[in-house]
Amino acid sequence: MTAISIPAHRATRLRLTPRGRRILAALAALPAVVALSLAVLSGGSALANLDDGAPAGTFATLTVASGESLWSIAEQVAPGADPRDVVDAIVRLNALDGVVVSAGQRLSIPAEYASAP
């Protein structure tokens, strides 16, 4: 009988190909990209709400009547000003999503326009 020799199993080293390195780098960077994206998104919403904490006395309030629009309110409260600027100021002060208002809605009017003759 002849003895058959079985070669000893040698441990192989892990070899990364260039493609494997790119994939590994992308996976390692993914949490940083997600965290940065969330920081940018939340920072943008914080900047959009700067007018939310307006001090008392810097605005007046009114109730929207039936058939009124922001444009008609802007012309009513500040007849000498450009209605586009007044509408923009009202939208920012009230943090409105658009320019549509409904009857009975309470709106804050910036004091600079509310005191206009």
C-alpha positions in Angstrom: 0.0 0.0 0.0 1.2 3.3 -0.9 0.6 6.2 1.4 -1.2 9.1 -0.1 -0.1 12.4 1.2 -2.7 15.0 1.5 -1.3 18.5 1.4 -1.9 20.6 4.5 -4.5 23.2 4.1 -2.9 26.6 4.0 -4.8 29.7 5.1 -5.3 32.1 2.2 -4.9 35.8 2.5 -7.9 38.0 1.7 -7.2 39.9 -1.4 -9.3 42.9 -2.4 -9.7 43.8 -6.0 -10.0 47.4 -7.0 -13.7 46.9 -7.3 -13.9 45.5 -3.8 -11.9 48.4 -2.4 -14.4 50.9 -4.0 -17.3 49.0 -2.6 -15.8 48.8 0.9 -15.0 52.5 0.8 -18.5 53.4 -0.3 -20.0 51.3 2.5 -17.7 52.9 5.1 -18.6 56.4 3.9 -22.4 55.8 3.8 -23.1 56.7 7.4 -21.2 59.9 7.1 -23.1 60.8 3.9 -26.5 60.1 5.6 -25.6 62.1 8.7 -24.4 65.0 6.5 -27.6 64.9 4.5 -29.8 65.0 7.6 -27.8 67.9 9.0 -28.2 69.9 5.8 -32.0 69.1 5.6 -32.6 70.0 9.3 -30.5 73.1 9.0 -32.5 74.3 6.0 -35.8 73.9 7.8 -34.4 75.8 10.8 -33.5 78.7 8.5 -36.9 78.7 7.0 -38.5 79.2 10.4 -36.6 82.3 11.5 -39.8 84.4 11.5 -41.7 82.0 13.8 -40.5 83.6 17.0 -41.5 87.2 16.2 -41.6 89.4 19.3 -44.9 90.7 20.5 -45.9 94.0 19.0 -44.2 93.4 15.6 -47.3 92.2 14.0 -51.1 92.7 14.0 -53.7 89.9 13.4 -56.7 89.8 11.2 -59.3 87.2 10.3 -59.7 86.3 6.6 -63.3 87.1 5.4 -65.1 85.0 2.8 -63.8 85.7 -0.7 -60.6 87.4 0.4 -57.2 86.4 -0.9 -53.7 87.2 0.2 -53.5 89.7 -2.7 -56.7 91.5 -1.6 -55.6 91.6 2.0 -52.2 93.0 0.9 -53.9 95.7 -1.1 -56.2 96.5 1.9 -53.5 96.7 4.6 -50.8 98.4 2.6 -52.3 100.3 -0.4 -49.1 102.2 -1.0 -46.8 99.2 -1.1 -46.2 96.6 -3.8 -48.7 93.8 -3.1 -46.1 91.1 -4.0 -43.8 92.3 -1.2 -46.7 92.4 1.3 -48.0 88.9 0.3 -44.4 87.5 0.7 -44.1 89.1 4.1 -47.4 87.6 5.3 -46.5 84.2 3.9 -43.2 84.2 5.7 -44.6 85.6 9.0 -47.3 83.0 9.1 -45.1 80.1 7.7 -47.7 79.3 5.1 -47.1 76.5 2.6 -48.7 78.6 -0.3 -50.8 81.6 -1.0 -54.2 80.0 -0.5 -56.1 81.2 2.6 -59.6 80.2 3.8 -62.4 82.2 5.5 -62.0 82.4 9.2 -58.2 81.8 9.1 -56.3 84.1 11.5 -53.3 85.8 9.9 -50.5 87.9 11.4 -49.7 91.0 9.4 -46.2 92.6 9.8 -46.4 95.8 11.8 -44.8 97.8 9.0 -47.8 97.1 6.9 -50.5 96.9 9.6 -49.8 100.5 10.6 -50.0 101.8 7.1 -52.8 104.4 6.5 
